[in-house]
Amino acid sequence: MPHHSHTSIFTTVSGVVGGVGKAVTAKPLLMAITLPGLTTVVLYAAASAAAGYVVKKALDNISAKLNKYFKENFGDDE
């Protein structure tokens, strides 16, 4: 099964947007958002997206191994 980069890109972008969105809603005044605070949120979002991507790749790998196992052991014997 081919693995496209669309999922990782979408995960990273949504994590960053979600983190920045949370920063904006937590401090409704845009003047209260500082560059160090925004940088922290962006780094947290990127780390969260990276962790999600690693988990996705691990689950894809486990799924592929399980599919292979079941096809080899319980596949049609025609």
mmJSON file of the N, C-alpha and C atoms, coordinates in Angstrom:
{"data_MODEL":{"atom_site":{
"group_PDB":["ATOM","ATOM","ATOM","ATOM","ATOM","ATOM","ATOM","ATOM","ATOM","ATOM","ATOM","ATOM","ATOM","ATOM","ATOM","ATOM","ATOM","ATOM","ATOM","ATOM","ATOM","ATOM","ATOM","ATOM","ATOM","ATOM","ATOM","ATOM","ATOM","ATOM","ATOM","ATOM","ATOM","ATOM","ATOM","ATOM","ATOM","ATOM","ATOM","ATOM","ATOM","ATOM","ATOM","ATOM","ATOM","ATOM","ATOM","ATOM","ATOM","ATOM","ATOM","ATOM","ATOM","ATOM","ATOM","ATOM","ATOM","ATOM","ATOM","ATOM","ATOM","ATOM","ATOM","ATOM","ATOM","ATOM","ATOM","ATOM","ATOM","ATOM","ATOM","ATOM","ATOM","ATOM","ATOM","ATOM","ATOM","ATOM","ATOM","ATOM","ATOM","ATOM","ATOM","ATOM","ATOM","ATOM","ATOM","ATOM","ATOM","ATOM","ATOM","ATOM","ATOM","ATOM","ATOM","ATOM","ATOM","ATOM","ATOM","ATOM","ATOM","ATOM","ATOM","ATOM","ATOM","ATOM","ATOM","ATOM","ATOM","ATOM","ATOM","ATOM","ATOM","ATOM","ATOM","ATOM","ATOM","ATOM","ATOM","ATOM","ATOM","ATOM","ATOM","ATOM","ATOM","ATOM","ATOM","ATOM","ATOM","ATOM","ATOM","ATOM","ATOM","ATOM","ATOM","ATOM","ATOM","ATOM","ATOM","ATOM","ATOM","ATOM","ATOM","ATOM","ATOM","ATOM","ATOM","ATOM","ATOM","ATOM","ATOM","ATOM","ATOM","ATOM","ATOM","ATOM","ATOM","ATOM","ATOM","ATOM","ATOM","ATOM","ATOM","ATOM","ATOM","ATOM","ATOM","ATOM","ATOM","ATOM","ATOM","ATOM","ATOM","ATOM","ATOM","ATOM","ATOM","ATOM","ATOM","ATOM","ATOM","ATOM","ATOM","ATOM","ATOM","ATOM","ATOM","ATOM","ATOM","ATOM","ATOM","ATOM","ATOM","ATOM","ATOM","ATOM","ATOM","ATOM","ATOM","ATOM","ATOM","ATOM","ATOM","ATOM","ATOM","ATOM","ATOM","ATOM","ATOM","ATOM","ATOM","ATOM","ATOM","ATOM","ATOM","ATOM","ATOM","ATOM","ATOM","ATOM","ATOM","ATOM","ATOM","ATOM","ATOM","ATOM","ATOM","ATOM","ATOM","ATOM","ATOM","ATOM","ATOM","ATOM"],
"id":[1,2,3,4,5,6,7,8,9,10,11,12,13,14,15,16,17,18,19,20,21,22,23,24,25,26,27,28,29,30,31,32,33,34,35,36,37,38,39,40,41,42,43,44,45,46,47,48,49,50,51,52,53,54,55,56,57,58,59,60,61,62,63,64,65,66,67,68,69,70,71,72,73,74,75,76,77,78,79,80,81,82,83,84,85,86,87,88,89,90,91,92,93,94,95,96,97,98,99,100,101,102,103,104,105,106,107,108,109,110,111,112,113,114,115,116,117,118,119,120,121,122,123,124,125,126,127,128,129,130,131,132,133,134,135,136,137,138,139,140,141,142,143,144,145,146,147,148,149,150,151,152,153,154,155,156,157,158,159,160,161,162,163,164,165,166,167,168,169,170,171,172,173,174,175,176,177,178,179,180,181,182,183,184,185,186,187,188,189,190,191,192,193,194,195,196,197,198,199,200,201,202,203,204,205,206,207,208,209,210,211,212,213,214,215,216,217,218,219,220,221,222,223,224,225,226,227,228,229,230,231,232,233,234],
"type_symbol":["N","C","C","N","C","C","N","C","C","N","C","C","N","C","C","N","C","C","N","C","C","N","C","C","N","C","C","N","C","C","N","C","C","N","C","C","N","C","C","N","C","C","N","C","C","N","C","C","N","C","C","N","C","C","N","C","C","N","C","C","N","C","C","N","C","C","N","C","C","N","C","C","N","C","C","N","C","C","N","C","C","N","C","C","N","C","C","N","C","C","N","C","C","N","C","C","N","C","C","N","C","C","N","C","C","N","C","C","N","C","C","N","C","C","N","C","C","N","C","C","N","C","C","N","C","C","N","C","C","N","C","C","N","C","C","N","C","C","N","C","C","N","C","C","N","C","C","N","C","C","N","C","C","N","C","C","N","C","C","N","C","C","N","C","C","N","C","C","N","C","C","N","C","C","N","C","C","N","C","C","N","C","C","N","C","C","N","C","C","N","C","C","N","C","C","N","C","C","N","C","C","N","C","C","N","C","C","N","C","C","N","C","C","N","C","C","N","C","C","N","C","C","N","C","C","N","C","C","N","C","C","N","C","C"],
"label_atom_id":["N","CA","C","N","CA","C","N","CA","C","N","CA","C","N","CA","C","N","CA","C","N","CA","C","N","CA","C","N","CA","C","N","CA","C","N","CA","C","N","CA","C","N","CA","C","N","CA","C","N","CA","C","N","CA","C","N","CA","C","N","CA","C","N","CA","C","N","CA","C","N","CA","C","N","CA","C","N","CA","C","N","CA","C","N","CA","C","N","CA","C","N","CA","C","N","CA","C","N","CA","C","N","CA","C","N","CA","C","N","CA","C","N","CA","C","N","CA","C","N","CA","C","N","CA","C","N","CA","C","N","CA","C","N","CA","C","N","CA","C","N","CA","C","N","CA","C","N","CA","C","N","CA","C","N","CA","C","N","CA","C","N","CA","C","N","CA","C","N","CA","C","N","CA","C","N","CA","C","N","CA","C","N","CA","C","N","CA","C","N","CA","C","N","CA","C","N","CA","C","N","CA","C","N","CA","C","N","CA","C","N","CA","C","N","CA","C","N","CA","C","N","CA","C","N","CA","C","N","CA","C","N","CA","C","N","CA","C","N","CA","C","N","CA","C","N","CA","C","N","CA","C","N","CA","C","N","CA","C","N","CA","C","N","CA","C","N","CA","C","N","CA","C"],
"label_alt_id":[null,null,null,null,null,null,null,null,null,null,null,null,null,null,null,null,null,null,null,null,null,null,null,null,null,null,null,null,null,null,null,null,null,null,null,null,null,null,null,null,null,null,null,null,null,null,null,null,null,null,null,null,null,null,null,null,null,null,null,null,null,null,null,null,null,null,null,null,null,null,null,null,null,null,null,null,null,null,null,null,null,null,null,null,null,null,null,null,null,null,null,null,null,null,null,null,null,null,null,null,null,null,null,null,null,null,null,null,null,null,null,null,null,null,null,null,null,null,null,null,null,null,null,null,null,null,null,null,null,null,null,null,null,null,null,null,null,null,null,null,null,null,null,null,null,null,null,null,null,null,null,null,null,null,null,null,null,null,null,null,null,null,null,null,null,null,null,null,null,null,null,null,null,null,null,null,null,null,null,null,null,null,null,null,null,null,null,null,null,null,null,null,null,null,null,null,null,null,null,null,null,null,null,null,null,null,null,null,null,null,null,null,null,null,null,null,null,null,null,null,null,null,null,null,null,null,null,null,null,null,null,null,null,null],
"label_comp_id":["MET","MET","MET","PRO","PRO","PRO","HIS","HIS","HIS","HIS","HIS","HIS","SER","SER","SER","HIS","HIS","HIS","THR","THR","THR","SER","SER","SER","ILE","ILE","ILE","PHE","PHE","PHE","THR","THR","THR","THR","THR","THR","VAL","VAL","VAL","SER","SER","SER","GLY","GLY","GLY","VAL","VAL","VAL","VAL","VAL","VAL","GLY","GLY","GLY","GLY","GLY","GLY","VAL","VAL","VAL","GLY","GLY","GLY","LYS","LYS","LYS","ALA","ALA","ALA","VAL","VAL","VAL","THR","THR","THR","ALA","ALA","ALA","LYS","LYS","LYS","PRO","PRO","PRO","LEU","LEU","LEU","LEU","LEU","LEU","MET","MET","MET","ALA","ALA","ALA","ILE","ILE","ILE","THR","THR","THR","LEU","LEU","LEU","PRO","PRO","PRO","GLY","GLY","GLY","LEU","LEU","LEU","THR","THR","THR","THR","THR","THR","VAL","VAL","VAL","VAL","VAL","VAL","LEU","LEU","LEU","TYR","TYR","TYR","ALA","ALA","ALA","ALA","ALA","ALA","ALA","ALA","ALA","SER","SER","SER","ALA","ALA","ALA","ALA","ALA","ALA","ALA","ALA","ALA","GLY","GLY","GLY","TYR","TYR","TYR","VAL","VAL","VAL","VAL","VAL","VAL","LYS","LYS","LYS","LYS","LYS","LYS","ALA","ALA","ALA","LEU","LEU","LEU","ASP","ASP","ASP","ASN","ASN","ASN","ILE","ILE","ILE","SER","SER","SER","ALA","ALA","ALA","LYS","LYS","LYS","LEU","LEU","LEU","ASN","ASN","ASN","LYS","LYS","LYS","TYR","TYR","TYR","PHE","PHE","PHE","LYS","LYS","LYS","GLU","GLU","GLU","ASN","ASN","ASN","PHE","PHE","PHE","GLY","GLY","GLY","ASP","ASP","ASP","ASP","ASP","ASP","GLU","GLU","GLU"],
"label_asym_id":["A","A","A","A","A","A","A","A","A","A","A","A","A","A","A","A","A","A","A","A","A","A","A","A","A","A","A","A","A","A","A","A","A","A","A","A","A","A","A","A","A","A","A","A","A","A","A","A","A","A","A","A","A","A","A","A","A","A","A","A","A","A","A","A","A","A","A","A","A","A","A","A","A","A","A","A","A","A","A","A","A","A","A","A","A","A","A","A","A","A","A","A","A","A","A","A","A","A","A","A","A","A","A","A","A","A","A","A","A","A","A","A","A","A","A","A","A","A","A","A","A","A","A","A","A","A","A","A","A","A","A","A","A","A","A","A","A","A","A","A","A","A","A","A","A","A","A","A","A","A","A","A","A","A","A","A","A","A","A","A","A","A","A","A","A","A","A","A","A","A","A","A","A","A","A","A","A","A","A","A","A","A","A","A","A","A","A","A","A","A","A","A","A","A","A","A","A","A","A","A","A","A","A","A","A","A","A","A","A","A","A","A","A","A","A","A","A","A","A","A","A","A","A","A","A","A","A","A","A","A","A","A","A","A"],
"label_entity_id":["1","1","1","1","1","1","1","1","1","1","1","1","1","1","1","1","1","1","1","1","1","1","1","1","1","1","1","1","1","1","1","1","1","1","1","1","1","1","1","1","1","1","1","1","1","1","1","1","1","1","1","1","1","1","1","1","1","1","1","1","1","1","1","1","1","1","1","1","1","1","1","1","1","1","1","1","1","1","1","1","1","1","1","1","1","1","1","1","1","1","1","1","1","1","1","1","1","1","1","1","1","1","1","1","1","1","1","1","1","1","1","1","1","1","1","1","1","1","1","1","1","1","1","1","1","1","1","1","1","1","1","1","1","1","1","1","1","1","1","1","1","1","1","1","1","1","1","1","1","1","1","1","1","1","1","1","1","1","1","1","1","1","1","1","1","1","1","1","1","1","1","1","1","1","1","1","1","1","1","1","1","1","1","1","1","1","1","1","1","1","1","1","1","1","1","1","1","1","1","1","1","1","1","1","1","1","1","1","1","1","1","1","1","1","1","1","1","1","1","1","1","1","1","1","1","1","1","1","1","1","1","1","1","1"],
"label_seq_id":[1,1,1,2,2,2,3,3,3,4,4,4,5,5,5,6,6,6,7,7,7,8,8,8,9,9,9,10,10,10,11,11,11,12,12,12,13,13,13,14,14,14,15,15,15,16,16,16,17,17,17,18,18,18,19,19,19,20,20,20,21,21,21,22,22,22,23,23,23,24,24,24,25,25,25,26,26,26,27,27,27,28,28,28,29,29,29,30,30,30,31,31,31,32,32,32,33,33,33,34,34,34,35,35,35,36,36,36,37,37,37,38,38,38,39,39,39,40,40,40,41,41,41,42,42,42,43,43,43,44,44,44,45,45,45,46,46,46,47,47,47,48,48,48,49,49,49,50,50,50,51,51,51,52,52,52,53,53,53,54,54,54,55,55,55,56,56,56,57,57,57,58,58,58,59,59,59,60,60,60,61,61,61,62,62,62,63,63,63,64,64,64,65,65,65,66,66,66,67,67,67,68,68,68,69,69,69,70,70,70,71,71,71,72,72,72,73,73,73,74,74,74,75,75,75,76,76,76,77,77,77,78,78,78],
"pdbx_PDB_ins_code":[null,null,null,null,null,null,null,null,null,null,null,null,null,null,null,null,null,null,null,null,null,null,null,null,null,null,null,null,null,null,null,null,null,null,null,null,null,null,null,null,null,null,null,null,null,null,null,null,null,null,null,null,null,null,null,null,null,null,null,null,null,null,null,null,null,null,null,null,null,null,null,null,null,null,null,null,null,null,null,null,null,null,null,null,null,null,null,null,null,null,null,null,null,null,null,null,null,null,null,null,null,null,null,null,null,null,null,null,null,null,null,null,null,null,null,null,null,null,null,null,null,null,null,null,null,null,null,null,null,null,null,null,null,null,null,null,null,null,null,null,null,null,null,null,null,null,null,null,null,null,null,null,null,null,null,null,null,null,null,null,null,null,null,null,null,null,null,null,null,null,null,null,null,null,null,null,null,null,null,null,null,null,null,null,null,null,null,null,null,null,null,null,null,null,null,null,null,null,null,null,null,null,null,null,null,null,null,null,null,null,null,null,null,null,null,null,null,null,null,null,null,null,null,null,null,null,null,null,null,null,null,null,null,null],
"Cartn_x":[0.846,0.0,0.893,0.691,1.541,1.188,2.202,2.001,2.314,1.318,1.488,1.802,2.417,2.777,1.606,0.47,-0.68,-1.131,-1.116,-1.576,-0.669,0.635,1.541,1.46,1.309,1.178,-0.103,-1.215,-2.485,-2.405,-1.763,-1.63,-0.819,0.269,1.115,0.39,-0.245,-0.956,-2.104,-2.876,-4.001,-3.525,-2.392,-1.839,-1.398,-0.73,-0.273,-1.465,-2.432,-3.619,-4.38,-4.517,-5.21,-4.488,-3.156,-2.382,-2.453,-2.312,-2.406,-3.829,-4.818,-6.214,-6.467,-5.881,-6.035,-5.359,-4.208,-3.528,-4.358,-4.992,-5.808,-7.049,-7.7,-8.911,-8.589,-7.414,-7.043,-6.712,-6.177,-5.868,-6.554,-7.794,-8.56,-7.956,-7.163,-6.542,-5.269,-5.24,-4.075,-2.809,-2.966,-1.806,-1.161,-1.927,-1.402,-0.557,-0.612,0.168,1.576,2.537,3.931,4.594,5.682,6.423,6.927,7.492,7.906,6.724,5.604,4.418,3.909,3.88,3.44,4.408,5.703,6.71,6.533,6.239,6.01,4.811,3.751,2.554,2.839,3.553,3.871,4.765,5.757,6.627,5.848,4.938,4.11,3.24,2.649,1.802,2.611,3.807,4.658,5.076,5.407,5.775,4.59,3.418,2.208,1.923,2.079,1.862,2.892,4.137,5.183,4.873,4.42,4.061,2.889,1.913,0.785,1.212,2.158,2.653,3.407,4.205,4.929,3.945,2.913,1.893,1.183,0.857,0.201,1.074,2.37,3.284,3.403,3.439,3.514,2.257,1.092,-0.16,-0.259,0.225,0.254,1.139,2.285,3.207,2.589,1.961,1.299,0.164,-0.601,-1.703,-1.194,-0.107,0.455,0.942,1.59,2.059,0.893,-0.169,-1.339,-2.014,-2.142,-2.734,-1.919,-0.61,0.268,0.127,0.098,-0.038,-1.335,-2.446,-3.728,-3.848,-3.252,-3.283,-2.461,-1.316,-0.468,-1.079,-1.725,-2.214,-3.675,-4.478,-5.903,-6.433,-5.546,-5.962,-6.574,-7.181,-7.775,-6.675,-6.924,-5.942,-6.275,-6.638,-7.015,-5.827],
"Cartn_y":[-1.167,0.0,1.232,2.145,3.336,4.301,4.923,5.904,7.281,8.126,9.462,10.433,11.525,12.517,13.426,13.262,14.132,14.038,12.835,12.658,13.392,13.276,13.947,15.459,15.93,17.374,17.88,17.169,17.566,17.538,16.512,16.399,17.558,17.887,18.984,20.314,20.581,21.854,21.969,20.886,20.966,21.125,20.509,20.678,22.1,22.685,24.071,25.018,24.832,25.697,25.543,24.312,24.085,24.726,24.608,25.21,26.722,27.31,28.767,29.224,28.458,28.788,28.753,27.767,27.689,28.881,29.285,30.445,31.711,31.838,33.031,33.039,31.874,31.836,31.944,31.462,31.561,33.004,33.731,35.149,35.922,36.34,36.935,38.217,38.883,40.095,39.715,40.033,39.689,40.372,41.471,42.18,41.397,40.519,39.759,38.575,38.219,37.093,37.577,36.92,37.29,36.305,36.713,35.837,34.583,34.698,33.468,32.534,33.109,32.288,31.606,32.334,31.76,30.683,30.926,29.936,28.659,28.786,27.617,26.821,27.5,26.829,26.122,26.776,26.179,24.961,25.061,23.909,22.75,23.061,22.019,21.352,22.151,21.597,20.725,21.161,20.37,19.067,19.115,17.895,16.951,17.505,16.688,16.031,16.782,16.22,15.145,15.361,14.359,13.075,13.219,12.04,11.297,12.043,11.419,10.693,11.267,10.637,9.339,9.349,8.141,7.044,7.395,6.411,5.88,6.762,6.332,5.355,5.657,4.772,3.424,3.437,2.186,1.354,1.99,1.255,0.738,1.512,1.04,-0.189,-0.173,-1.296,-2.537,-2.372,-3.493,-4.032,-3.143,-3.56,-4.356,-3.899,-4.613,-6.001,-6.101,-7.406,-8.344,-7.816,-8.646,-9.111,-8.208,-8.598,-9.685,-9.527,-10.533,-11.866,-11.844,-13.064,-13.794,-13.043,-13.686,-14.175,-13.466,-13.923,-15.194,-15.273,-16.459,-17.662,-17.459,-18.582,-18.946,-17.998,-18.266,-17.905,-17.689,-17.332,-18.522,-18.246,-19.31,-20.225,-21.534,-22.507,-23.004,-22.128,-22.539,-22.774],
"Cartn_z":[0.0,0.0,0.0,-0.947,-0.998,0.137,0.672,1.74,1.172,1.149,0.61,1.74,1.396,2.399,2.751,2.072,2.339,3.792,4.351,5.726,6.7,6.523,7.454,7.312,6.091,5.88,6.527,6.303,6.894,8.417,8.971,10.423,10.987,10.336,10.811,10.734,9.593,9.423,10.42,10.582,11.51,12.948,13.287,14.633,14.889,13.901,14.051,14.13,13.225,13.231,14.545,15.019,16.289,17.458,17.468,18.553,18.545,17.374,17.271,17.595,17.126,17.452,18.94,19.619,21.07,21.747,21.23,21.808,21.644,20.486,20.23,21.112,21.289,22.11,23.6,23.995,25.407,25.783,24.831,25.042,23.927,24.15,23.063,22.486,23.225,22.706,21.953,20.685,19.887,20.392,21.075,21.617,22.76,23.395,24.521,24.066,22.786,22.272,21.971,22.603,22.394,21.44,20.857,19.954,20.672,21.876,22.571,22.883,23.249,23.522,22.27,21.176,19.908,19.439,19.629,19.254,20.06,21.326,22.17,21.673,21.322,20.832,19.512,18.609,17.311,17.505,18.393,18.648,19.26,20.182,20.783,19.72,18.851,17.797,16.84,16.494,15.604,16.274,17.554,18.285,18.376,18.607,18.673,17.328,16.249,14.914,14.608,15.008,14.778,15.549,16.791,17.576,16.929,16.454,15.771,14.51,13.784,12.562,12.881,13.946,14.345,14.736,15.476,15.852,14.61,13.661,12.424,11.665,11.524,10.806,11.519,12.842,13.602,13.393,13.441,13.227,11.792,10.813,9.429,9.294,9.966,9.922,10.564,11.706,12.385,11.514,10.923,10.048,8.851,8.24,7.094,7.498,8.66,9.14,9.441,10.057,10.344,9.054,8.085,6.804,6.125,6.145,5.54,6.259,7.58,8.368,8.038,8.014,7.755,6.315,5.367,3.981,3.807,4.49,4.381,5.076,6.206,7.012,6.782,6.355,6.218,4.844,3.877,2.526,1.809,0.671,-0.136,-0.656,-0.646,-1.105,-2.503,-3.387,-4.743,-5.604],
"occupancy":[1.0,1.0,1.0,1.0,1.0,1.0,1.0,1.0,1.0,1.0,1.0,1.0,1.0,1.0,1.0,1.0,1.0,1.0,1.0,1.0,1.0,1.0,1.0,1.0,1.0,1.0,1.0,1.0,1.0,1.0,1.0,1.0,1.0,1.0,1.0,1.0,1.0,1.0,1.0,1.0,1.0,1.0,1.0,1.0,1.0,1.0,1.0,1.0,1.0,1.0,1.0,1.0,1.0,1.0,1.0,1.0,1.0,1.0,1.0,1.0,1.0,1.0,1.0,1.0,1.0,1.0,1.0,1.0,1.0,1.0,1.0,1.0,1.0,1.0,1.0,1.0,1.0,1.0,1.0,1.0,1.0,1.0,1.0,1.0,1.0,1.0,1.0,1.0,1.0,1.0,1.0,1.0,1.0,1.0,1.0,1.0,1.0,1.0,1.0,1.0,1.0,1.0,1.0,1.0,1.0,1.0,1.0,1.0,1.0,1.0,1.0,1.0,1.0,1.0,1.0,1.0,1.0,1.0,1.0,1.0,1.0,1.0,1.0,1.0,1.0,1.0,1.0,1.0,1.0,1.0,1.0,1.0,1.0,1.0,1.0,1.0,1.0,1.0,1.0,1.0,1.0,1.0,1.0,1.0,1.0,1.0,1.0,1.0,1.0,1.0,1.0,1.0,1.0,1.0,1.0,1.0,1.0,1.0,1.0,1.0,1.0,1.0,1.0,1.0,1.0,1.0,1.0,1.0,1.0,1.0,1.0,1.0,1.0,1.0,1.0,1.0,1.0,1.0,1.0,1.0,1.0,1.0,1.0,1.0,1.0,1.0,1.0,1.0,1.0,1.0,1.0,1.0,1.0,1.0,1.0,1.0,1.0,1.0,1.0,1.0,1.0,1.0,1.0,1.0,1.0,1.0,1.0,1.0,1.0,1.0,1.0,1.0,1.0,1.0,1.0,1.0,1.0,1.0,1.0,1.0,1.0,1.0,1.0,1.0,1.0,1.0,1.0,1.0,1.0,1.0,1.0,1.0,1.0,1.0],
"B_iso_or_equiv":[0.0,0.0,0.0,0.0,0.0,0.0,0.0,0.0,0.0,0.0,0.0,0.0,0.0,0.0,0.0,0.0,0.0,0.0,0.0,0.0,0.0,0.0,0.0,0.0,0.0,0.0,0.0,0.0,0.0,0.0,0.0,0.0,0.0,0.0,0.0,0.0,0.0,0.0,0.0,0.0,0.0,0.0,0.0,0.0,0.0,0.0,0.0,0.0,0.0,0.0,0.0,0.0,0.0,0.0,0.0,0.0,0.0,0.0,0.0,0.0,0.0,0.0,0.0,0.0,0.0,0.0,0.0,0.0,0.0,0.0,0.0,0.0,0.0,0.0,0.0,0.0,0.0,0.0,0.0,0.0,0.0,0.0,0.0,0.0,0.0,0.0,0.0,0.0,0.0,0.0,0.0,0.0,0.0,0.0,0.0,0.0,0.0,0.0,0.0,0.0,0.0,0.0,0.0,0.0,0.0,0.0,0.0,0.0,0.0,0.0,0.0,0.0,0.0,0.0,0.0,0.0,0.0,0.0,0.0,0.0,0.0,0.0,0.0,0.0,0.0,0.0,0.0,0.0,0.0,0.0,0.0,0.0,0.0,0.0,0.0,0.0,0.0,0.0,0.0,0.0,0.0,0.0,0.0,0.0,0.0,0.0,0.0,0.0,0.0,0.0,0.0,0.0,0.0,0.0,0.0,0.0,0.0,0.0,0.0,0.0,0.0,0.0,0.0,0.0,0.0,0.0,0.0,0.0,0.0,0.0,0.0,0.0,0.0,0.0,0.0,0.0,0.0,0.0,0.0,0.0,0.0,0.0,0.0,0.0,0.0,0.0,0.0,0.0,0.0,0.0,0.0,0.0,0.0,0.0,0.0,0.0,0.0,0.0,0.0,0.0,0.0,0.0,0.0,0.0,0.0,0.0,0.0,0.0,0.0,0.0,0.0,0.0,0.0,0.0,0.0,0.0,0.0,0.0,0.0,0.0,0.0,0.0,0.0,0.0,0.0,0.0,0.0,0.0,0.0,0.0,0.0,0.0,0.0,0.0],
"pdbx_formal_charge":[null,null,null,null,null,null,null,null,null,null,null,null,null,null,null,null,null,null,null,null,null,null,null,null,null,null,null,null,null,null,null,null,null,null,null,null,null,null,null,null,null,null,null,null,null,null,null,null,null,null,null,null,null,null,null,null,null,null,null,null,null,null,null,null,null,null,null,null,null,null,null,null,null,null,null,null,null,null,null,null,null,null,null,null,null,null,null,null,null,null,null,null,null,null,null,null,null,null,null,null,null,null,null,null,null,null,null,null,null,null,null,null,null,null,null,null,null,null,null,null,null,null,null,null,null,null,null,null,null,null,null,null,null,null,null,null,null,null,null,null,null,null,null,null,null,null,null,null,null,null,null,null,null,null,null,null,null,null,null,null,null,null,null,null,null,null,null,null,null,null,null,null,null,null,null,null,null,null,null,null,null,null,null,null,null,null,null,null,null,null,null,null,null,null,null,null,null,null,null,null,null,null,null,null,null,null,null,null,null,null,null,null,null,null,null,null,null,null,null,null,null,null,null,null,null,null,null,null,null,null,null,null,null,null],
"auth_seq_id":[1,1,1,2,2,2,3,3,3,4,4,4,5,5,5,6,6,6,7,7,7,8,8,8,9,9,9,10,10,10,11,11,11,12,12,12,13,13,13,14,14,14,15,15,15,16,16,16,17,17,17,18,18,18,19,19,19,20,20,20,21,21,21,22,22,22,23,23,23,24,24,24,25,25,25,26,26,26,27,27,27,28,28,28,29,29,29,30,30,30,31,31,31,32,32,32,33,33,33,34,34,34,35,35,35,36,36,36,37,37,37,38,38,38,39,39,39,40,40,40,41,41,41,42,42,42,43,43,43,44,44,44,45,45,45,46,46,46,47,47,47,48,48,48,49,49,49,50,50,50,51,51,51,52,52,52,53,53,53,54,54,54,55,55,55,56,56,56,57,57,57,58,58,58,59,59,59,60,60,60,61,61,61,62,62,62,63,63,63,64,64,64,65,65,65,66,66,66,67,67,67,68,68,68,69,69,69,70,70,70,71,71,71,72,72,72,73,73,73,74,74,74,75,75,75,76,76,76,77,77,77,78,78,78],
"auth_comp_id":["MET","MET","MET","PRO","PRO","PRO","HIS","HIS","HIS","HIS","HIS","HIS","SER","SER","SER","HIS","HIS","HIS","THR","THR","THR","SER","SER","SER","ILE","ILE","ILE","PHE","PHE","PHE","THR","THR","THR","THR","THR","THR","VAL","VAL","VAL","SER","SER","SER","GLY","GLY","GLY","VAL","VAL","VAL","VAL","VAL","VAL","GLY","GLY","GLY","GLY","GLY","GLY","VAL","VAL","VAL","GLY","GLY","GLY","LYS","LYS","LYS","ALA","ALA","ALA","VAL","VAL","VAL","THR","THR","THR","ALA","ALA","ALA","LYS","LYS","LYS","PRO","PRO","PRO","LEU","LEU","LEU","LEU","LEU","LEU","MET","MET","MET","ALA","ALA","ALA","ILE","ILE","ILE","THR","THR","THR","LEU","LEU","LEU","PRO","PRO","PRO","GLY","GLY","GLY","LEU","LEU","LEU","THR","THR","THR","THR","THR","THR","VAL","VAL","VAL","VAL","VAL","VAL","LEU","LEU","LEU","TYR","TYR","TYR","ALA","ALA","ALA","ALA","ALA","ALA","ALA","ALA","ALA","SER","SER","SER","ALA","ALA","ALA","ALA","ALA","ALA","ALA","ALA","ALA","GLY","GLY","GLY","TYR","TYR","TYR","VAL","VAL","VAL","VAL","VAL","VAL","LYS","LYS","LYS","LYS","LYS","LYS","ALA","ALA","ALA","LEU","LEU","LEU","ASP","ASP","ASP","ASN","ASN","ASN","ILE","ILE","ILE","SER","SER","SER","ALA","ALA","ALA","LYS","LYS","LYS","LEU","LEU","LEU","ASN","ASN","ASN","LYS","LYS","LYS","TYR","TYR","TYR","PHE","PHE","PHE","LYS","LYS","LYS","GLU","GLU","GLU","ASN","ASN","ASN","PHE","PHE","PHE","GLY","GLY","GLY","ASP","ASP","ASP","ASP","ASP","ASP","GLU","GLU","GLU"],
"auth_asym_id":["A","A","A","A","A","A","A","A","A","A","A","A","A","A","A","A","A","A","A","A","A","A","A","A","A","A","A","A","A","A","A","A","A","A","A","A","A","A","A","A","A","A","A","A","A","A","A","A","A","A","A","A","A","A","A","A","A","A","A","A","A","A","A","A","A","A","A","A","A","A","A","A","A","A","A","A","A","A","A","A","A","A","A","A","A","A","A","A","A","A","A","A","A","A","A","A","A","A","A","A","A","A","A","A","A","A","A","A","A","A","A","A","A","A","A","A","A","A","A","A","A","A","A","A","A","A","A","A","A","A","A","A","A","A","A","A","A","A","A","A","A","A","A","A","A","A","A","A","A","A","A","A","A","A","A","A","A","A","A","A","A","A","A","A","A","A","A","A","A","A","A","A","A","A","A","A","A","A","A","A","A","A","A","A","A","A","A","A","A","A","A","A","A","A","A","A","A","A","A","A","A","A","A","A","A","A","A","A","A","A","A","A","A","A","A","A","A","A","A","A","A","A","A","A","A","A","A","A","A","A","A","A","A","A"],
"auth_atom_id":["N","CA","C","N","CA","C","N","CA","C","N","CA","C","N","CA","C","N","CA","C","N","CA","C","N","CA","C","N","CA","C","N","CA","C","N","CA","C","N","CA","C","N","CA","C","N","CA","C","N","CA","C","N","CA","C","N","CA","C","N","CA","C","N","CA","C","N","CA","C","N","CA","C","N","CA","C","N","CA","C","N","CA","C","N","CA","C","N","CA","C","N","CA","C","N","CA","C","N","CA","C","N","CA","C","N","CA","C","N","CA","C","N","CA","C","N","CA","C","N","CA","C","N","CA","C","N","CA","C","N","CA","C","N","CA","C","N","CA","C","N","CA","C","N","CA","C","N","CA","C","N","CA","C","N","CA","C","N","CA","C","N","CA","C","N","CA","C","N","CA","C","N","CA","C","N","CA","C","N","CA","C","N","CA","C","N","CA","C","N","CA","C","N","CA","C","N","CA","C","N","CA","C","N","CA","C","N","CA","C","N","CA","C","N","CA","C","N","CA","C","N","CA","C","N","CA","C","N","CA","C","N","CA","C","N","CA","C","N","CA","C","N","CA","C","N","CA","C","N","CA","C","N","CA","C","N","CA","C","N","CA","C","N","CA","C","N","CA","C","N","CA","C"],
"pdbx_PDB_model_num":[1,1,1,1,1,1,1,1,1,1,1,1,1,1,1,1,1,1,1,1,1,1,1,1,1,1,1,1,1,1,1,1,1,1,1,1,1,1,1,1,1,1,1,1,1,1,1,1,1,1,1,1,1,1,1,1,1,1,1,1,1,1,1,1,1,1,1,1,1,1,1,1,1,1,1,1,1,1,1,1,1,1,1,1,1,1,1,1,1,1,1,1,1,1,1,1,1,1,1,1,1,1,1,1,1,1,1,1,1,1,1,1,1,1,1,1,1,1,1,1,1,1,1,1,1,1,1,1,1,1,1,1,1,1,1,1,1,1,1,1,1,1,1,1,1,1,1,1,1,1,1,1,1,1,1,1,1,1,1,1,1,1,1,1,1,1,1,1,1,1,1,1,1,1,1,1,1,1,1,1,1,1,1,1,1,1,1,1,1,1,1,1,1,1,1,1,1,1,1,1,1,1,1,1,1,1,1,1,1,1,1,1,1,1,1,1,1,1,1,1,1,1,1,1,1,1,1,1,1,1,1,1,1,1]
}}}
